[in-house]
Amino acid sequence: MAGNLCKGYFFSLFDYKTEKYIVAKNKRVGVLYRLIQLCLLGYLIGWVFVSKKGYQETDEAIQSSVITKLKGVSVTNTTESGLLVWGPEDYGIPPQGEAVLFVVTNFLETPNQKLGYCPESPKVLDGHCLEDEDCEEGKLVAVGHGVMSGRCLRKDENSTGSCEIFAWCPIERKFKPQGPLLANAENFTIYMKNFIQFPKFKFSKSNVLETTDESYLKKCRYNEELNPYCPIFRLGDITSRAGHNFQDMATFGGSIGIMIQWDCDLDKGYSSCHPQYHFTRLDITNKTITVGFNFRHARYYKDAAGETYRSLFKVYGVRFNIMVHGKAGKFSIIPTAINVGSGLALMGAGAFLCDMVLLYLMKKGTSYRERKFEGPRNMKSTSNENSVEDKKDAEEQDDLTS
């Protein structure tokens, strides 16, 4: 008995089961089913394959290199510096050309500083004093300029003085700039040469026009329609494309982001892969104490007697951040098959939804359920019929044996 039971379970593994279908003459459910199919078909074709190019294999691991170069000259004339000519090697920081660069548009100079003793700036709170004991010798002034000497310098006994410090003297002068000194900096140009590569497809390209005309880069300026492969941009045009006026930024400085976007459909060929430029201002533009962008640097020199001096510059300007993003796509049978299979599987969801409506939301749902699902009574009758057929098969086998 147990052997026959195990044998029955074993052979049942090779039984094939198929779904049972019924035809429901219901126009409302039929229309709903076709609408669902059309929506899923539109999603598969319109969104997956046309919009998102689901038939392509993609590569977003773009490899990029950016080379920059500035051009333009400006002249300034101040009391501290006198008449100066500013070239790219003066206002471009760093001068070697990287993806992040700073263009000086304004500056404050404290000339002829020399190491020695002088009073701390009255704007440095930690440098205030009433007597010598407030200026501990050898103590560094917090957010100050040097080391305390131990003396308190006051104009009279009733005033608050400043500690004497050993530092670069005289101390940096504090005042706000009234306007940009390099007023014509908006006419400077920046040359941005960008090389990109998609290693998966062994595809590489540059944003510079492939031409034998040696004068092309000397006379061209970027234009999205006329010169999309000219990598030379006027600084004033960059800030205006970012939605700001260059002169408003030049006094206190700012930060501009330059995004180079490469979206390449390699099925259309090499010539259809173009760079797209987007510009945006990155720094806070609200009128707060943190507005603008500036930093300090010094120029050192020695006089005829060999003593070391320096000129301290607090420079304001526009910082440019060049960021490169991209994606390339090319036809591949694997993503195509996966998306087609996913679409066909979604078609089954339409049939499932219509089954729920037909079996549980329609008035004749009970009748449909009885026809679709076999109950215990139907299963018993089916089992009896199978037993009779098995008995007939056994009798026929006995006759053949005898």
C-alpha positions in Angstrom: 0.0 0.0 0.0 2.7 2.4 1.0 4.7 1.4 -2.1 1.7 2.2 -4.4 1.3 5.6 -2.6 4.9 6.5 -3.1 4.7 5.4 -6.7 1.7 7.6 -7.3 3.4 10.6 -5.8 6.5 9.9 -8.0 4.5 9.7 -11.2 2.5 12.8 -10.3 5.6 14.8 -10.7 5.3 14.3 -14.4 1.7 15.5 -14.7 1.2 18.6 -16.7 -1.3 21.1 -15.4 -2.9 23.8 -17.6 -5.1 26.8 -16.8 -8.8 26.6 -17.4 -10.3 29.5 -19.5 -13.9 30.6 -19.9 -15.3 33.0 -22.5 -17.3 35.7 -20.9 -19.6 37.6 -23.2 -19.4 40.8 -21.2 -18.6 44.0 -23.3 -17.7 46.2 -20.3 -15.0 43.7 -19.1 -13.9 43.2 -22.6 -13.4 46.9 -23.2 -11.6 47.3 -19.9 -9.2 44.4 -20.9 -8.4 46.0 -24.2 -7.9 49.4 -22.7 -5.4 48.0 -20.1 -3.6 46.2 -22.9 -3.4 49.4 -25.0 -2.0 51.3 -21.9 0.6 48.7 -21.2 1.6 48.5 -24.9 1.9 52.3 -25.0 4.0 52.3 -21.8 6.2 49.6 -23.3 6.7 51.2 -26.7 6.5 54.9 -25.8 8.2 55.1 -22.4 10.5 52.0 -22.2 11.8 51.8 -25.8 11.3 55.3 -27.3 11.9 57.6 -24.3 14.2 55.5 -22.1 15.8 53.5 -25.0 15.3 50.2 -23.1 16.8 48.4 -26.1 20.2 49.8 -25.3 23.1 48.8 -23.1 24.3 52.0 -21.3 27.7 53.2 -19.9 27.6 56.0 -17.3 31.2 55.6 -16.2 32.5 58.5 -18.3 36.2 59.3 -18.2 37.0 63.0 -18.6 39.8 65.5 -18.8 39.4 69.3 -18.8 42.1 71.8 -19.8 41.4 75.6 -19.3 43.2 78.7 -20.5 42.3 82.4 -19.9 42.8 85.3 -22.3 42.4 89.0 -21.7 44.2 92.1 -20.2 43.1 94.7 -17.7 44.7 97.8 -16.2 44.3 99.1 -12.6 45.5 102.3 -10.9 45.3 102.5 -7.1 47.1 104.5 -4.4 48.8 101.4 -2.9 49.8 99.6 -6.1 50.0 102.4 -8.7 49.5 101.6 -12.4 49.3 97.8 -13.0 48.7 95.7 -16.0 46.9 92.4 -15.3 47.4 89.4 -17.6 46.1 85.8 -17.4 49.2 84.9 -15.3 48.2 87.5 -12.7 44.4 87.2 -12.4 44.1 83.4 -13.2 44.5 81.2 -10.1 45.9 78.5 -10.5 47.7 79.5 -13.7 48.3 76.0 -15.0 44.7 75.5 -16.1 42.5 73.0 -14.2 38.8 72.1 -13.9 38.5 74.6 -11.0 39.9 78.1 -11.5 39.5 81.5 -10.0 39.5 84.8 -11.9 40.4 88.0 -9.9 38.0 90.9 -10.5 38.8 93.0 -7.5 41.5 93.3 -4.8 42.6 95.2 -1.7 46.4 95.6 -1.2 48.4 96.1 2.0 51.9 97.0 0.6 55.4 96.9 2.1 54.7 94.7 5.1 57.8 93.8 7.1 58.3 91.5 10.1 58.3 93.6 13.3 56.2 95.0 16.2 53.0 96.9 15.8 49.5 97.1 17.5 46.9 94.5 16.8 43.9 95.5 14.8 41.2 97.0 17.0 38.6 94.8 15.2 40.3 91.7 16.7 38.5 91.3 20.0 41.1 89.0 21.5 43.7 91.8 21.1 41.9 94.3 23.3 43.6 95.3 26.5 43.6 97.7 29.5 47.0 96.9 30.9 50.1 94.8 30.1 48.8 91.8 32.0 46.1 91.4 29.4 48.7 90.8 26.7 50.5 87.6 27.8 53.9 87.4 26.1 54.2 84.7 23.5 50.4 84.1 23.3 48.9 83.8 19.8 46.0 86.2 19.2 42.9 84.3 18.3 41.7 85.2 14.8 44.5 87.7 14.8 47.7 88.5 13.0 50.6 87.6 15.3 52.1 86.8 18.7 51.7 89.1 21.7 54.8 90.8 23.0 53.5 91.5 26.5 52.8 95.3 26.0 49.4 97.0 25.9 49.4 100.1 23.7 46.8 102.7 24.6 46.3 106.3 23.6 45.3 107.3 27.2 44.3 105.8 30.5 40.6 105.9 29.8 40.6 104.1 26.5 40.8 100.5 25.5 44.1 99.6 23.9 45.4 96.9 21.6 48.1 94.4 22.4 51.5 94.8 20.7 52.2 91.9 18.5 55.1 90.5 16.4 53.7 90.1 12.9 53.9 91.4 9.3 53.5 95.1 9.9 51.6 97.2 9.2 48.5 95.1 9.8 46.1 94.5 6.9 43.8 97.4 6.3 40.1 96.7 6.7 37.6 98.3 4.4 34.9 97.2 1.9 35.5 97.6 -1.8 33.2 100.0 -3.6 33.4 98.5 -7.1 35.4 96.1 -9.2 38.9 97.3 -10.1 39.2 94.9 -13.1 36.1 96.4 -14.6 36.5 94.9 -18.1 37.0 91.3 -16.7 33.7 90.3 -18.2 35.4 90.5 -21.7 38.0 87.9 -20.7 37.6 84.6 -22.4 38.0 81.1 -21.0 39.1 78.2 -23.3 37.7 74.9 -22.0 39.0 71.8 -23.8 37.2 68.6 -22.7 38.2 65.1 -23.7 35.7 62.3 -22.8 35.7 58.5 -23.2 33.2 55.7 -22.6 35.4 52.7 -21.9 32.7 50.0 -22.4 32.1 51.0 -26.0 35.7 52.2 -26.6 34.3 55.6 -27.7 36.1 58.9 -27.3 35.5 62.5 -28.4 36.4 66.1 -27.7 34.3 69.3 -27.5 36.7 71.0 -30.0 35.8 71.1 -33.7 37.8 68.7 -35.8 39.3 71.0 -38.4 42.5 71.8 -40.2 41.9 75.6 -40.0 44.5 76.9 -37.5 42.8 80.2 -37.2 39.4 78.7 -36.0 40.1 78.9 -32.3 41.4 82.5 -32.6 38.2 83.9 -34.0 35.4 81.7 -32.9 33.1 82.1 -29.8 30.7 79.5 -28.5 27.2 79.6 -29.9 24.8 76.8 -29.3 23.5 76.9 -32.9 26.3 78.4 -35.0 29.4 77.2 -33.2 28.5 74.3 -30.8 32.1 72.9 -31.0 33.9 76.2 -30.2 35.2 75.8 -26.6 35.9 79.6 -26.1 33.4 81.4 -23.8 33.2 85.1 -22.8 33.0 85.4 -19.0 30.2 87.9 -19.2 28.2 85.5 -21.4 28.7 82.7 -18.9 27.3 84.6 -15.9 24.4 85.9 -18.0 23.5 82.3 -19.0 23.5 81.5 -15.3 21.0 84.3 -14.8 23.3 86.9 -13.2 25.1 90.1 -14.2 28.9 89.9 -14.2 29.4 93.4 -12.8 27.2 92.6 -9.8 29.4 89.6 -9.0 32.7 91.3 -9.7 32.8 93.5 -6.6 32.5 90.8 -4.0 33.0 87.7 -6.1 30.9 84.6 -6.6 30.9 81.0 -7.8 29.7 79.7 -11.2 29.1 76.0 -12.1 29.7 74.9 -15.7 28.2 71.5 -16.5 29.2 69.8 -19.7 26.7 67.0 -20.5 27.3 64.2 -23.0 24.3 62.1 -23.8 25.3 59.9 -26.7 23.2 57.6 -28.8 25.9 55.5 -30.4 23.3 53.8 -32.7 23.0 57.1 -34.6 26.8 57.3 -35.1 29.8 59.4 -34.0 28.5 62.7 -35.4 25.3 62.7 -33.2 27.2 62.8 -29.9 27.3 66.5 -28.9 28.3 68.4 -25.7 25.5 70.3 -23.9 26.5 73.2 -21.6 24.6 74.3 -18.5 25.5 77.2 -16.3 24.4 78.0 -12.7 25.4 80.1 -9.8 26.6 78.0 -6.8 27.2 80.5 -4.0 24.6 82.0 -1.7 23.2 85.1 -3.4 21.2 86.5 -0.4 22.5 89.7 1.2 24.2 88.2 4.1 27.7 88.5 5.8 28.8 85.4 3.7 28.1 86.9 0.3 30.8 86.6 -2.3 34.0 84.8 -2.7 37.5 86.0 -1.6 40.9 84.9 -0.2 44.3 86.2 0.5 47.7 85.7 -1.0 51.1 87.5 -0.7 53.9 88.5 -3.0 57.4 88.5 -1.4 60.5 90.5 -2.4 63.7 91.9 -1.0 65.0 95.4 -1.0 68.6 96.5 -1.9 69.7 95.8 1.7 68.4 92.2 1.6 65.4 92.8 3.9 62.3 90.7 3.1 59.0 92.5 2.4 55.7 91.4 1.1 52.5 92.9 -0.4 49.3 91.3 1.0 46.4 91.0 -1.5 42.8 90.2 -0.5 41.4 89.2 -3.9 37.7 89.0 -4.9 36.6 87.2 -8.0 34.6 84.5 -9.7 35.3 80.9 -9.1 34.5 78.5 -12.0 33.8 74.8 -11.3 33.7 72.7 -14.5 31.8 69.4 -14.0 31.5 66.8 -16.7 28.6 64.2 -16.8 27.5 61.8 -19.5 25.9 58.6 -20.6 26.2 56.5 -23.7 23.9 53.9 -25.1 24.1 51.2 -27.8 21.7 48.4 -28.9 22.1 45.1 -27.1 19.9 42.0 -27.3 20.1 41.4 -23.6 18.3 44.5 -22.3 15.9 44.3 -25.2 14.9 40.8 -24.3 14.5 41.7 -20.6 12.3 44.6 -21.3 10.1 42.7 -23.8 9.7 39.9 -21.2 8.8 42.4 -18.5 6.2 44.0 -20.8 4.6 40.6 -21.6 4.5 39.8 -17.9 2.7 43.1 -17.3 0.1 42.0 -19.9 -0.8 39.2 -17.4 -1.6 41.9 -14.8 -4.4 43.1 -17.1 -6.0 39.7 -17.2 -5.7 39.4 -13.4 -7.4 42.7 -12.9 -10.3 41.8 -15.3 -10.7 38.5 -13.5 -11.2 40.3 -10.2 -13.8 42.6 -11.8 -15.6 39.7 -13.5 -15.6 37.3 -10.5 -16.1 39.6 -7.6 -17.6 43.0 -8.8 -20.1 41.9 -11.4 -23.7 40.8 -10.6 -23.1 37.4 -12.2 -19.8 36.9 -10.4 -21.1 33.8 -8.6 -22.0 32.1 -11.8 -18.6 32.9 -13.3 -16.8 31.6 -10.3 -18.6 28.3 -10.4 -17.6 27.8 -14.1 -14.0 28.9 -13.5 -13.2 27.0 -10.3 -13.9 23.4 -9.7 -15.6 22.7 -6.4 -15.5 19.5 -4.3 -18.5 18.0 -6.1 -16.9 18.4 -9.5 -13.7 17.1 -8.2 -15.5 13.9 -6.8 -17.3 13.3 -10.1 -14.1 13.8 -12.0 -12.4 11.3 -9.6 -15.2 8.7 -10.2 -14.9 9.1 -14.0 -11.2 8.6 -13.7 -11.7 5.4 -11.6 -14.1 3.9 -14.2 -11.6 4.6 -17.0 -8.8 3.0 -15.0 -11.0 -0.1 -14.5 -11.7 -0.4 -18.2 -8.0 0.0 -19.0 -7.2 -2.8 -16.5 -9.8 -5.2 -18.1 -8.5 -4.5 -21.5 -5.0 -5.3 -20.3 -6.2 -8.7 -18.8 -7.8 -9.7 -22.1 -4.7 -9.0 -24.0 -2.6 -11.0 -21.5 -5.0 -14.1 -21.7 
